[in-house]
Amino acid sequence: LMALAVATAVAGAALSLNGVLRGWAWYSPVLSTVLTVAFTMAGLRALRWRSVFVTAGALAALVLILTFTFFRPHSIIGFIPSGATMTQL
């Protein structure tokens, strides 16, 4: 429940960027990234992992979802960063 509240707050705050960015095409990647990281953290907390591992898991989830979203053709099986991903970055 807390993860949903945090994800809603962050995704809601991102809505204010619509005045700066043209159109709504940018919002889908934002929403998928926020939800992925928030629910990864919630899952790891539910498993009672130590906070350092929850943080590391959230960072790993962030890297994987950003690779999947923006560098899919240049990654391993679509979401694992590779040397080609770093070149594109």
Secondary structure as UniProt FT lines:
FT   HELIX           2..14
FT   HELIX           15..19
FT   TURN            25..26
FT   HELIX           27..46
FT   TURN            47..48
FT   HELIX           51..70
FT   HELIX           72..74
FT   TURN            77..79
FT   HELIX           83..88
//
